[in-house]
Amino acid sequence: MLPIQRWRGGAQGRSRAVGYQGLVWTVATSDDESGDVQAQARRCLALLDQSLAEAGTDKTRLVSAQVFLADMNTKAQFDAVWNPWIGPDPANWPQRACVGAPLAGRCRVEIILLAAAAR
């Protein structure tokens, strides 16, 4: 049986990343909820970069992205952060869903990524 790898985060009862059979799932919300959707998105993406790197992969290996926004009216503002982060090469773009969802506290964005492992 193949082992499941887990990277612990600060939240009780869940992992911030999990790897299995050449795939890596990771999730992030900003650890600073004082900012607007762009500030929180930048922080989420930085945390996701760290998790992907620790799991031996990166954003050029993304397969899927799920974005949850507390307010769908901020989607264009989110995209203004996402698009430069993901880069101009369509060969690196994952399929992506962006949906409105009630998020806890003052959280404006939560992002879930699925990536192919580089190793």
C-alpha positions as CSV (number, residue, x, y, z in Angstrom):
1,M,0.0,0.0,0.0
2,L,1.4,3.4,-1.0
3,P,1.9,5.9,1.9
4,I,-0.1,9.1,2.1
5,Q,2.1,12.1,2.9
6,R,0.7,14.9,5.1
7,W,2.0,18.4,5.8
8,R,0.5,19.8,9.0
9,G,-0.7,23.3,9.2
10,G,-1.7,25.3,12.3
11,A,-5.4,24.2,12.3
12,Q,-6.5,21.3,14.4
13,G,-8.0,18.3,12.6
14,R,-6.7,19.0,9.1
15,S,-3.6,19.1,6.9
16,R,-2.6,22.0,4.8
17,A,-1.3,19.6,2.1
18,V,-1.7,15.9,1.3
19,G,0.2,13.9,-1.3
20,Y,-0.7,10.5,-2.8
21,Q,0.2,8.6,-5.9
22,G,1.9,11.5,-7.6
23,L,-0.7,14.2,-6.7
24,V,-0.7,16.9,-4.2
25,W,-3.7,18.7,-2.7
26,T,-3.2,21.9,-0.8
27,V,-5.4,24.6,0.6
28,A,-4.9,28.1,2.1
29,T,-6.6,31.1,3.5
30,S,-4.8,34.2,4.5
31,D,-3.4,34.2,8.0
32,D,-4.1,38.0,8.1
33,E,-7.8,38.8,7.6
34,S,-7.4,42.5,7.9
35,G,-6.8,43.1,4.2
36,D,-9.1,43.2,1.2
37,V,-9.6,40.4,-1.2
38,Q,-6.4,41.2,-3.1
39,A,-4.2,41.3,0.0
40,Q,-5.7,38.1,1.3
41,A,-5.3,36.5,-2.2
42,R,-1.6,37.5,-2.3
43,R,-1.0,35.9,1.1
44,C,-3.0,32.7,0.1
45,L,-0.9,32.3,-3.0
46,A,2.4,32.8,-1.1
47,L,1.3,30.2,1.4
48,L,0.3,27.8,-1.4
49,D,3.7,28.4,-3.1
50,Q,5.3,27.3,0.2
51,S,3.1,24.2,0.5
52,L,3.7,23.2,-3.1
53,A,7.5,23.6,-2.7
54,E,7.5,21.5,0.5
55,A,5.6,18.8,-1.4
56,G,8.1,18.9,-4.2
57,T,6.1,20.6,-6.9
58,D,5.1,24.1,-8.0
59,K,2.4,26.2,-9.7
60,T,3.5,25.1,-13.2
61,R,2.2,21.6,-12.3
62,L,-1.3,22.6,-11.3
63,V,-4.1,20.5,-12.5
64,S,-7.1,22.1,-10.8
65,A,-7.9,25.2,-8.7
66,Q,-11.0,25.9,-6.7
67,V,-11.4,29.5,-5.5
68,F,-14.0,30.5,-2.9
69,L,-14.8,34.2,-2.6
70,A,-16.9,35.7,0.2
71,D,-18.2,38.2,-2.3
72,M,-18.4,37.3,-6.0
73,N,-18.4,41.0,-6.8
74,T,-14.6,40.9,-6.0
75,K,-13.8,38.3,-8.7
76,A,-12.2,40.8,-11.0
77,Q,-10.0,42.1,-8.1
78,F,-9.1,38.5,-7.3
79,D,-8.2,37.8,-10.9
80,A,-5.9,40.9,-10.9
81,V,-3.8,39.0,-8.4
82,W,-4.3,35.4,-9.7
83,N,-3.4,36.1,-13.4
84,P,0.1,37.5,-12.7
85,W,0.7,34.7,-10.2
86,I,-0.3,32.0,-12.6
87,G,1.7,33.6,-15.4
88,P,1.1,34.2,-19.1
89,D,1.8,30.6,-20.4
90,P,-1.5,28.7,-21.0
91,A,0.5,25.5,-20.7
92,N,0.7,26.1,-17.0
93,W,-3.0,27.1,-16.4
94,P,-5.1,24.7,-14.4
95,Q,-8.8,24.3,-14.9
96,R,-10.4,26.7,-12.3
97,A,-13.7,27.2,-10.6
98,C,-14.5,30.3,-8.8
99,V,-17.6,30.3,-6.6
100,G,-19.2,32.5,-3.9
101,A,-19.3,31.0,-0.5
102,P,-19.8,32.2,3.1
103,L,-16.4,32.1,4.7
104,A,-15.6,32.3,8.4
105,G,-14.7,35.5,10.1
106,R,-13.3,38.2,7.9
107,C,-11.9,35.7,5.4
108,R,-12.4,37.0,1.8
109,V,-10.8,34.1,-0.1
110,E,-9.9,30.4,0.2
111,I,-8.0,28.5,-2.5
112,I,-7.7,24.7,-3.0
113,L,-5.2,23.4,-5.5
114,L,-4.4,20.0,-7.0
115,A,-1.0,19.6,-8.5
116,A,1.0,16.8,-10.1
117,A,4.1,16.0,-8.1
118,A,7.4,16.8,-9.7
119,R,9.2,13.8,-8.2
